[in-house]
């Protein structure tokens, strides 16, 4: 049985191009060693179109049976990553193949690397496809919604083991270059099948990889080779455009560098990008503006729930200069009438979420104004999802949400299924502790629909979840999409 499963896995490696045919015996022997097995019997049958999930399950079940691992998703993930590494090319081979293809076209290079990241099971396709995805119409364009189900739930034993595990500072975080090839532990995912492409950004060594959770197409992460904190400054804009010049078919953006509006790992300088066009990128300029000293730069307020100044020019250096100027003015800007304070009691509040892309011959930079001030009424942030929407989205609004993609918690899958049942059967939503938090919301939207039935309930709930997310984005907007809000935004622009 073990020989058969090993042979299937090796055949998968050969079929996908991870493993050269000439390395078949070598790879079989690596896998035998992982299982502490000295015997191997070549199966008589030939394998084609091998199902990776099914084959890994066979091998993991065998590892549990042999007491090599505990039967828990955490230990199984650590072990199957080790198995996949036996099939993988070494980092230097991956890098050479990438840059050889890059000479033909940047797109060919990223196509190769993205496929490798999936074939290697670093991106677990069979988990990612479980995510629920849909889009909803809004006054700002079609908004993307996803309920993320690709991160497995840890079982209680693994949680306890992680709590009792010896603390380690290696690697310092999940974004450090030292993760490449790391075997992992109960409180740190295995990365033996992980490969990084070294790139130069702002004359310093950076890494390029894909996100294992793929919230959108070719969701990549670009990170500093040094474990250094995120900072939005002039250099951040230089880094964004250095990357976009290397990969003009990708956008690249940064989370803000302050808590609440950051929504990410602030301890390690990094960006997120990919081959995807978000609703925000499609949103038109609502009002063009001219900024003194930068009359040659096309600029305008974007029709978007967050407060976005879009600037465009053929020369990215002009955008870097203007963005640095906008950031400097915004950092120190206060407008009490609009409830914008640069700082309170020495704590800074203003920062920017920037997103860079190339559109034809033009470079484009979206500058999203952010502010993380809190009040007694809004202790989690004034420009953060307000309490009435926390039943759907309570987490920070980071870069991905800013651009128009809701990443919603896995709990919503079960909650929405229960809501379908309770609404159709006329049951009291408030009587179930799992969904009572949604009772008021359901009561509000139900009267809008004359006929709710088994055929349309799913679509109605998806639409209403989308509507909530649009309100969440509006909450995060420093300047509201109202006459007063636009007038306040123009007061800031006039200070530039």
ABEGO torsion letter per residue (X at the ends): XAAAAAAAAAAAAAAAGABBAAAAAAAAAAAAAAAGBABBBBBABBBBGBBAAAAAAAAAAAAAAAGABBBBAAAAAAAAAAAAAAABBBAAAAAAAAAAAAAABAAAAAAAAAAAAAAAGABBAAAAAABBBBBBBBAAEBBBBBBBAABBBBBAAAAAAAAABBBBAOBABAABAAABGBAEBAABBBAAABBBBBBBBGGBBBBBBBBAAGABBGBBBBBBABBBBBBBBAAAAAAAAAAAAABAABBBBBBBABBGAAGBBAABBBBBBEBBBBAAAABBBABBBBBBGAAABBBBBBBBABBBBBBBBABAAAAAAAAAAAAAAAAABBBAAAGBBABBGGBBABBBBBBBBBBEABBBBBBBBBBABBBAABAAEABBBBAAAAAABABBBBAAAAAGBBBBBAAAAAAAAAAAAAAAAGBBAAABAAAAAAAAAAAAAAAABABBBAAAAAAAAAAAAAAAAAAAAAAABABBBBAAAAAAAAAAAAAX
